[in-house]
Amino acid sequence: MDLSFVVDQGAMARVGPELRAHLRRLITSPRVLRTTGPGNEIPFYLCPFAPEDQVRMEQECRLLIGELEGDGVPVLEINLYDLMIGLLREQVDWEELAAFERAEPKSVLLEELQSTLNLREVLIPRIRARSAERPFRVLFLTGVGEVFPVIRSHLILNNLQSVLKDAPTIIFFPGRYAHGFANGSSLQVLCRLEEDHYYRAHNLLHMREAT
């Protein structure tokens, strides 16, 4: 099995056809397609990738969805950036928001956006509604890097596990998903900014056997 795309001891991957083939083998296997994991939790999986490969990841993700659909595994993709923009357009005047951005410090703008996109009251309910729109066997969560720091990865992942109960979730994460005995598991978005400790998601780059 070609694992040349795995770098930094499996903390992230370089994006290309080899990674896509690896993901396809795993996602179509019983190991991932099972509906529950240990403790009857819905499995969450992370695919950490090199941030500079973001554009190529979008292309490979589209190809992967097409291949999985052909394999009889329907996929629902929720792009957090598209979701965020849609919610903002529904709730605020776009021109007023642009004027606010020009007039206020970035820290104030960040607080305003996070308040508008309240995680528990706005964002998570919309994701729940999107996941109920049509049947699927796997959910892809994309656009993670584009929404940082308005939407923090570890916060949304901690809240999603109580919402997404019908199928495994694959999170495409631009950065490192590092593991260490001293600090546990942590997300490092864009390979620069430490998020927080997060240990519930399985790293797809560490999974070798599609059983």
DRENDO-1510 file (C-alpha; in Angstrom, 1 decimal, always signed):
<recs>
REC; n; res; u; v; w
REC; 1; MET; +0.0; +0.0; +0.0 .
REC; 2; ASP; +1.4; +3.4; -1.0 .
REC; 3; LEU; +1.5; +5.7; +2.0 .
REC; 4; SER; +4.0; +8.2; +0.6 .
REC; 5; PHE; +1.3; +10.9; +1.0 .
REC; 6; VAL; +1.5; +10.6; +4.9 .
REC; 7; VAL; +3.9; +13.2; +6.4 .
REC; 8; ASP; +4.9; +14.4; +9.8 .
REC; 9; GLN; +4.4; +10.9; +11.3 .
REC; 10; GLY; +0.8; +10.8; +10.2 .
REC; 11; ALA; -0.1; +14.2; +11.6 .
REC; 12; MET; -1.2; +15.3; +8.1 .
REC; 13; ALA; -1.1; +14.3; +4.5 .
REC; 14; ARG; -0.2; +15.7; +1.1 .
REC; 15; VAL; -3.2; +15.8; -1.2 .
REC; 16; GLY; -3.4; +13.8; -4.4 .
REC; 17; PRO; -4.8; +10.6; -6.0 .
REC; 18; GLU; -3.0; +8.4; -3.5 .
REC; 19; LEU; -4.7; +10.0; -0.5 .
REC; 20; ARG; -8.1; +9.8; -2.4 .
REC; 21; ALA; -7.6; +6.1; -3.0 .
REC; 22; HIS; -6.7; +5.5; +0.7 .
REC; 23; LEU; -9.8; +7.4; +1.8 .
REC; 24; ARG; -12.0; +5.5; -0.6 .
REC; 25; ARG; -10.8; +2.1; +0.6 .
REC; 26; LEU; -11.4; +3.1; +4.2 .
REC; 27; ILE; -14.7; +4.8; +3.8 .
REC; 28; THR; -16.3; +1.9; +1.9 .
REC; 29; SER; -15.1; -0.6; +4.5 .
REC; 30; PRO; -17.2; -1.9; +7.4 .
REC; 31; ARG; -14.8; -0.3; +9.8 .
REC; 32; VAL; -15.9; +3.2; +8.8 .
REC; 33; LEU; -19.5; +2.5; +7.6 .
REC; 34; ARG; -20.6; +1.0; +10.9 .
REC; 35; THR; -23.2; +3.2; +12.4 .
REC; 36; THR; -21.7; +3.2; +16.0 .
REC; 37; GLY; -18.3; +2.9; +17.6 .
REC; 38; PRO; -17.2; +2.0; +21.1 .
REC; 39; GLY; -19.7; +3.2; +23.6 .
REC; 40; ASN; -22.4; +3.4; +20.9 .
REC; 41; GLU; -20.9; +6.7; +19.8 .
REC; 42; ILE; -21.2; +7.8; +16.1 .
REC; 43; PRO; -17.6; +7.6; +14.8 .
REC; 44; PHE; -15.9; +10.8; +13.9 .
REC; 45; TYR; -12.9; +10.7; +11.6 .
REC; 46; LEU; -10.3; +13.4; +10.8 .
REC; 47; CYS; -8.4; +13.7; +7.5 .
REC; 48; PRO; -5.7; +16.3; +8.3 .
REC; 49; PHE; -4.0; +17.7; +5.3 .
REC; 50; ALA; -1.3; +20.2; +4.4 .
REC; 51; PRO; -2.9; +23.7; +4.3 .
REC; 52; GLU; -1.1; +24.7; +1.1 .
REC; 53; ASP; -3.0; +21.8; -0.6 .
REC; 54; GLN; -6.4; +23.4; +0.1 .
REC; 55; VAL; -7.5; +24.0; -3.5 .
REC; 56; ARG; -6.4; +20.6; -4.5 .
REC; 57; MET; -8.2; +19.1; -1.5 .
REC; 58; GLU; -11.4; +20.6; -2.8 .
REC; 59; GLN; -10.9; +19.0; -6.2 .
REC; 60; GLU; -10.0; +15.6; -4.8 .
REC; 61; CYS; -13.0; +15.8; -2.4 .
REC; 62; ARG; -15.4; +16.3; -5.3 .
REC; 63; LEU; -13.8; +13.3; -7.1 .
REC; 64; LEU; -14.0; +11.2; -4.0 .
REC; 65; ILE; -17.7; +12.0; -3.5 .
REC; 66; GLY; -18.4; +10.9; -7.1 .
REC; 67; GLU; -16.5; +7.7; -6.6 .
REC; 68; LEU; -18.2; +6.9; -3.3 .
REC; 69; GLU; -21.6; +7.6; -4.9 .
REC; 70; GLY; -20.7; +5.1; -7.6 .
REC; 71; ASP; -19.8; +2.6; -4.9 .
REC; 72; GLY; -23.3; +3.0; -3.4 .
REC; 73; VAL; -22.2; +5.1; -0.5 .
REC; 74; PRO; -24.2; +8.4; -0.7 .
REC; 75; VAL; -22.4; +11.4; +0.8 .
REC; 76; LEU; -23.7; +14.6; +2.3 .
REC; 77; GLU; -21.2; +17.4; +2.2 .
REC; 78; ILE; -21.6; +20.4; +4.6 .
REC; 79; ASN; -19.2; +23.2; +3.8 .
REC; 80; LEU; -18.9; +25.3; +6.9 .
REC; 81; TYR; -17.8; +28.4; +4.9 .
REC; 82; ASP; -20.8; +28.2; +2.6 .
REC; 83; LEU; -23.0; +27.6; +5.7 .
REC; 84; MET; -21.6; +30.6; +7.5 .
REC; 85; ILE; -22.1; +33.0; +4.5 .
REC; 86; GLY; -25.6; +31.8; +4.0 .
REC; 87; LEU; -26.5; +32.3; +7.7 .
REC; 88; LEU; -24.9; +35.8; +7.7 .
REC; 89; ARG; -26.9; +36.8; +4.6 .
REC; 90; GLU; -30.1; +35.6; +6.3 .
REC; 91; GLN; -29.5; +37.5; +9.5 .
REC; 92; VAL; -27.6; +40.7; +8.8 .
REC; 93; ASP; -27.6; +43.3; +6.0 .
REC; 94; TRP; -24.5; +42.6; +4.0 .
REC; 95; GLU; -23.6; +46.2; +3.3 .
REC; 96; GLU; -24.0; +47.1; +6.9 .
REC; 97; LEU; -21.7; +44.2; +7.9 .
REC; 98; ALA; -19.1; +45.4; +5.4 .
REC; 99; ALA; -19.2; +48.9; +6.8 .
REC; 100; PHE; -18.9; +47.5; +10.3 .
REC; 101; GLU; -15.8; +45.6; +9.3 .
REC; 102; ARG; -14.2; +48.7; +7.9 .
REC; 103; ALA; -15.0; +50.8; +11.0 .
REC; 104; GLU; -14.3; +48.4; +13.9 .
REC; 105; PRO; -11.2; +46.5; +15.1 .
REC; 106; LYS; -10.9; +42.9; +14.0 .
REC; 107; SER; -11.4; +41.7; +17.5 .
REC; 108; VAL; -14.8; +43.5; +17.7 .
REC; 109; LEU; -15.8; +42.1; +14.3 .
REC; 110; LEU; -14.9; +38.6; +15.5 .
REC; 111; GLU; -17.1; +38.9; +18.6 .
REC; 112; GLU; -20.0; +40.2; +16.5 .
REC; 113; LEU; -19.7; +37.3; +14.0 .
REC; 114; GLN; -19.5; +34.7; +16.7 .
REC; 115; SER; -22.5; +36.2; +18.5 .
REC; 116; THR; -24.5; +36.2; +15.2 .
REC; 117; LEU; -23.5; +32.6; +14.5 .
REC; 118; ASN; -24.2; +31.4; +18.0 .
REC; 119; LEU; -22.9; +27.8; +18.1 .
REC; 120; ARG; -25.7; +26.2; +20.0 .
REC; 121; GLU; -28.6; +28.4; +18.9 .
REC; 122; VAL; -27.8; +29.0; +15.2 .
REC; 123; LEU; -25.0; +26.9; +13.7 .
REC; 124; ILE; -25.6; +23.5; +15.2 .
REC; 125; PRO; -29.4; +23.6; +14.6 .
REC; 126; ARG; -28.7; +24.5; +10.9 .
REC; 127; ILE; -26.3; +21.6; +10.6 .
REC; 128; ARG; -28.9; +19.3; +12.1 .
REC; 129; ALA; -31.5; +20.6; +9.6 .
REC; 130; ARG; -29.1; +20.0; +6.7 .
REC; 131; SER; -28.4; +16.5; +7.8 .
REC; 132; ALA; -32.1; +15.7; +7.7 .
REC; 133; GLU; -32.7; +16.9; +4.1 .
REC; 134; ARG; -31.9; +13.6; +2.4 .
REC; 135; PRO; -30.5; +10.1; +3.2 .
REC; 136; PHE; -26.8; +9.6; +3.3 .
REC; 137; ARG; -24.3; +7.1; +4.7 .
REC; 138; VAL; -21.3; +9.4; +5.3 .
REC; 139; LEU; -21.1; +13.1; +6.1 .
REC; 140; PHE; -18.2; +15.2; +4.9 .
REC; 141; LEU; -17.5; +18.4; +6.8 .
REC; 142; THR; -15.4; +20.8; +4.8 .
REC; 143; GLY; -14.5; +24.5; +4.8 .
REC; 144; VAL; -12.9; +24.2; +8.3 .
REC; 145; GLY; -9.9; +26.4; +7.5 .
REC; 146; GLU; -11.9; +29.1; +5.8 .
REC; 147; VAL; -14.1; +29.8; +8.8 .
REC; 148; PHE; -11.3; +30.0; +11.4 .
REC; 149; PRO; -11.3; +31.8; +13.8 .
REC; 150; VAL; -15.0; +32.6; +13.6 .
REC; 151; ILE; -15.8; +28.9; +14.0 .
REC; 152; ARG; -13.3; +27.0; +16.1 .
REC; 153; SER; -12.8; +23.4; +15.0 .
REC; 154; HIS; -12.7; +21.8; +18.5 .
REC; 155; LEU; -15.8; +23.6; +19.7 .
REC; 156; ILE; -17.9; +22.5; +16.7 .
REC; 157; LEU; -16.7; +19.0; +16.9 .
REC; 158; ASN; -17.5; +18.7; +20.6 .
REC; 159; ASN; -21.0; +19.9; +19.9 .
REC; 160; LEU; -21.6; +17.9; +16.7 .
REC; 161; GLN; -21.3; +14.5; +18.3 .
REC; 162; SER; -24.6; +15.0; +20.1 .
REC; 163; VAL; -26.3; +16.0; +16.8 .
REC; 164; LEU; -24.9; +13.8; +14.0 .
REC; 165; LYS; -26.2; +10.4; +15.1 .
REC; 166; ASP; -27.2; +8.7; +11.8 .
REC; 167; ALA; -23.8; +8.2; +10.0 .
REC; 168; PRO; -20.1; +8.5; +10.4 .
REC; 169; THR; -18.6; +12.0; +9.9 .
REC; 170; ILE; -15.4; +12.8; +8.0 .
REC; 171; ILE; -13.8; +16.1; +8.9 .
REC; 172; PHE; -11.3; +17.5; +6.3 .
REC; 173; PHE; -8.9; +19.5; +8.5 .
REC; 174; PRO; -6.2; +21.8; +7.0 .
REC; 175; GLY; -3.4; +21.4; +9.5 .
REC; 176; ARG; -2.0; +18.9; +11.9 .
REC; 177; TYR; -3.8; +16.4; +14.1 .
REC; 178; ALA; -1.0; +15.7; +16.5 .
REC; 179; HIS; -0.7; +13.0; +19.2 .
REC; 180; GLY; +1.7; +12.9; +22.1 .
REC; 181; PHE; +2.0; +11.3; +25.5 .
REC; 182; ALA; +2.7; +14.6; +27.2 .
REC; 183; ASN; -0.1; +16.8; +25.7 .
REC; 184; GLY; -2.5; +14.2; +24.3 .
REC; 185; SER; -4.2; +14.9; +21.0 .
REC; 186; SER; -4.6; +18.4; +19.6 .
REC; 187; LEU; -5.7; +20.2; +16.5 .
REC; 188; GLN; -3.3; +22.7; +14.9 .
REC; 189; VAL; -5.2; +24.6; +12.3 .
REC; 190; LEU; -3.1; +25.8; +9.3 .
REC; 191; CYS; -0.1; +24.2; +11.1 .
REC; 192; ARG; +0.4; +27.5; +13.0 .
REC; 193; LEU; -2.4; +28.1; +15.5 .
REC; 194; GLU; -3.0; +25.6; +18.3 .
REC; 195; GLU; -6.7; +25.0; +18.8 .
REC; 196; ASP; -7.3; +22.8; +21.8 .
REC; 197; HIS; -7.0; +19.2; +22.9 .
REC; 198; TYR; -9.3; +16.9; +21.0 .
REC; 199; TYR; -9.2; +13.1; +21.2 .
REC; 200; ARG; -12.5; +11.8; +20.0 .
REC; 201; ALA; -11.9; +11.6; +16.3 .
REC; 202; HIS; -10.0; +8.8; +14.6 .
REC; 203; ASN; -7.1; +9.9; +12.4 .
REC; 204; LEU; -7.8; +8.3; +9.0 .
REC; 205; LEU; -4.1; +8.6; +8.2 .
REC; 206; HIS; -3.3; +6.1; +11.0 .
REC; 207; MET; -5.8; +3.5; +9.7 .
REC; 208; ARG; -4.2; +1.0; +7.5 .
REC; 209; GLU; -6.5; -2.0; +7.3 .
REC; 210; ALA; -10.0; -1.6; +5.7 .
REC; 211; THR; -11.7; -4.3; +7.7 .
</recs>
